[in-house]
Amino acid sequence: MAQLSQKLVHKSLGEVNVTRTDNGTLKIKTTVLMRPSGVENSQTGLALDGSFSMQEMYGHSEDVLVDSIFADDDAAPAFNAVQPVARKIAAYLSNFDSDGGTSTIYFACGKQGAELETIGDLTADNAKTAAIEGPKKWGTGTRIVPAMQHFLHLYENSPWLMALIITDGLIDDLEEAKALSQMICEDMRDGKRGFTKFVVIGLGKDFKDANSPACKALESLDDLDEDPIYGVDGQDLWDYKIAQDMTSLDQIFAEVVSEHTIIARSAQVTDSFGMPVTPEGDYNYSDGLPALLRFTMPANSTSFTITLPNGKQLVQDISGINA
């Protein structure tokens, strides 16, 4: 499944994913961008990569890529690329945390990148001046499972957990993370754990190319819900973003929606030829437009259009994606 760059996604949509099926049709998964609200006892977390390769990102380098929404106008010449990103994300996430603070840690620290270091709870206020300068012990690998386990244990009984993981490259324990993800999804399916979402944000030059190994690793996590080995029906634990492609922090919530959330009483969804798309399952968009849409359309279609009852249209071009 290929994800359309956030720079090309319509401002009303969270994300657009396209898969070219064996019979040549295009399988589309797209979401309507919505902020979560009114979730009691919700919790948020932020994990920052503390591996050795991140030293450059925390220090003196002119060869880092940070999107303008994260730019720090007051940054010193010795530019710390991680600090403005972490500050803004932590402050933003704290608005959705029932305690008003985002639990923030360094991960991938120490021997084999298996250790964690605590930064603390960052609120909307103290995040603005928090010192994010890297861990005390730089890691010799990038392992995300310890960070996952930290938040899962810390918020074991939370009905709603969202944790962001910021990294600069490849993940060394990817298969272990997938196996743990399967267990988490099974617990969510069986009602043993509340809603849980991990979002990985790729930061730096290794994410310039959508086909780079670093991007492909994150893509494999994002597609885990459809993985024949690790996927659990109805559960989508992971999402990923590339920092340089993000145009709004709201895009963090691109996949925090459900097919059961109806946002319009009816709609028409058509391909670039004006023909109705084919929804997956039993959905009929004339009976309601869900926040999460899955449908297929012809292989040569270059866009899709959502038309609401009041006549307003949302046109999404997908010609820029390589599915």
N, C-alpha and C positions, 0 to 999 in steps of 0.2 A: 504494500500500500504506500503510495507516495503522497506526501503532504504538501499542499500549495504554500508557498512562502507567505508569511503573515502580511508582507507588504502588498500582496496581490489580493488579499481576502477582503471582501466587502465589509465595511465598518460595522454592519449589523450582524455579521456572522462571526462565530468563534474561530472555527477552522474548517478547512475543506480537505478531505482525503479522497484519493481516486485510485481505484484498482482496475486494471484491464483484465477481464476474466478470460478463461480459456476459449470461450466462444466469441470473443472479440468485443463484447459489450463493456461499457464502463460502469463500475460499481462505485457509487458516491456515498460518502458518509460526511455529513455536515451538521454543524450545530448553530443555533441562534445564540448570540452572546448575551449572557445573563449573569448578573451578580447574585450570589446567594444572600438571603436575608432572613432574619428571624429564626436562625437555627440555635436552639438552646444548648448550652454547654459545648459549643463548637470550639475546636482547638486548631492552632496553626503552628507550623515549625519551619525552620530554615536551616539547611546544612550547607556549609561552604567548604569546597575542596581545599584540603590542607596538604596535598601531595607536593613533592619536591618540584615538579614541573610548574606549579602555580607560583613559585617565587617571583618570577618575572611579572606575573599579573598583579601581585601585591606591591611591586616595587618600581624600578626605574626602567621603563620601556616605552618607546614611541611606536612600537609595532604591535599594538593591541587594537582590537575592534570592539567598540562599545557603542551601542545605538544611542541616538540623540536623546531619547527619553531618559537615559541613565546618566547623561553627561553632567559633570559637576563643574559649574561655571567658576567656582572658587578653588579648583584643584591646583595644587602646587606643581611646579615643573617636574618634580619626581612623581609621576602620575601613578597612583594606586588605582588600577582599573576595577578592582573588586569592591572597594569601599563604597563608592556611590551607588553601585548596583545593590549591594547588600542593605545599605541604609534605606533606600527607597522601597525595596521589596518588603523588608521587615516592617517598616512604618505602614505600608499599604495593607499587609496581611493582618496587622494588629487590629485593624478596623473590623475584622471578621472573627476575632477571637473573643470568646466570652469573658476571658480574664483581662483583655486589653493589652496583652503582650505576646509576641511571637517568640517561642523557645528557639534560640539560635545557637548553633554549634559549629565547630570545625570537624570535618570527618577526613578520612584517608590520612591520618597523622601517624607518626611513629613507624615502628617496624612493620614492613609489608603493607603499610597503609591501613592497618586494622584498628587503630586507636582513635578516640574522640577527645576533643577538648571543648569545654563549655564556655560560651560567651555570655549567655544569660538571656533573660526575657527582655526583648526590645519592644518598647511601646511607640506610639506615634510621635511622642515627644523625645524620648532619649535616643531613639534610632537616628535622629538627625545629626547627633554629635558622637555617636558610638565609634570607638576606635576599632577598625577592622583591618588589622595589619598582618594577619597570618598567624598560624599556630606557633607554639613554643618548640614543638618537635615536628619538623617537616616529614611527611610520609614517603616511604620508598615504594609505594604502589597506590592504586586508587580502588578502594573497596567501598561499595555503597551499602552492603548488607548491614554492617554495624550501625550505620545511620538509620536505616529502616527499622532495625530492631529497637533502637533507642526510642524513636517516636512511638512505635507500637506498644512498648512497655510503659512509657511515660503516660500515654493517653489510652490505656487499655480499655477503659470503660466509656470513652467518649463516643457519643452518637454520630459525631461528624469531625473528621480529621483531614486536614490538608497540609502536606509538607512539601516544600520546594527544595530541590537539590541543585546546586550550582557547581559545574565542573568544566574543565578545560580540554577534556579529551577522552581517551578510551577507558573503559571500566574493566578492571581485572577479574572481578567476581561476577561477571554477567550471568553465567549459567546458574550460579548459586542464588543470585537475586531473582531469577525467573522461577526457580523452585520455591523460594519463600513467597513469591508473589502468588503462586498457585494456591498455597496454603491460606494466604490472607483472603483471596477471592472465595475460596471454599467456605471460610468462616463467615464472610459477608453474606454469601448465598444462604447459609444455614442459620443466619440470625445470631451468630456468636460474636460478631463484631459489627460496629456501626459503619456508616459510609466512610471510606478511606480513599484518598487520592494522593498519589505522588506525581509531582511535575518536575522534570529535569530541564534545566536551562543551560544550554551550551554557550560558553563564553570564550571568545578568543579566535585565533587564526585557524585552528583545526576545524572550525565549523564554517569556513568560507565556502567550501564546496559541499553541496548537498549529497554528493556521492562519496564523501570521505569516510574512512573507517569510523571516525568519531560520530558522524551523523548517522551512519548505518546502525551503530550500536544503540543509539537512542531510539531510532526508528523501530528496532526490533522489540524494545520495551513497549513502545506506544502501540505496537500491533499485537501485543501479547494476548489480548482478548480473543484473537482469531488464530492463535498458535495451536496446531493439532496436538501438541504435547502438554503445554502449560496452560492453555486457555480454559477458562471456566465460563460456561454459557451465561450471558447476562451481566457479567462483571468486567468492568474496564478500569483497572487500577492505575494505569500509567498514561501520562501525556508528556510531550516534550516541546520545547520552544528553543529557537536560536535567538540569542540576545540582540544581535545586530538586525534581525528581521522584525522585532517587535515594535509596534507603533503605539501600543497602549498597555498599561498594566492590567487592564480588565481582561486581556487575552489569556492571562493565567487561568481564568475560569472557563476557558473554551469548552472543556469537556465535563464541567460540573452541571450537567443537565440530564434530563431523562426523556425517554420516548413517551412517558406517561404525563409529562408536563405539556399541556395544551396552551398555546400562546395566542391563537386566533381561531375563531369559530369555524372558519373554512379557508381554503386557499387552493390555488391551482399551481402546480409545479410542472413546467414544460422544458423540453430540451431546446437546443438552438434552432430547431426547425419548427418550433411552435407546437410540437406534439407532446401529450402528457407522458411523464416519466412513469416507470413502473415501481411503486413502493414495495419494499420487502415486507413479508408477513401479511397481516390482514388490514394494514392501514389503508385508509381512503382519505386523502387530504381534503376532500370536499366536506368531510365530517369533522374536521379539526386539524390544525397545523401543530405538530409536536415540536418541542425545542431541539430534539435530536431526529434528524431525517436520514434514512437509508433508502436508496433507490437505485435503479439501473436505467441506463439510456444508451442509445446507439453509439458505436465506437467512434463515429465521425462527428459526434456532437462536440461543439467547442465551448458551450456555456449552458447554464440552466437559469431559469427565471421563476421566481416565486411571486405570484400575483395575489394580493389580499382582496377581501370583499370591497374595500373602498377604492379599488383600482390602482393603488400604489404597487409598484413593482421593484423587486430586488433582482438585479441581473448580476450573475457571477460568472466571469470568464475563467475557464480552466485550460485555455490553450497554452498557458505557460508552465504546465506541469508535465513531467516525463513519467508516465505511469507504465 
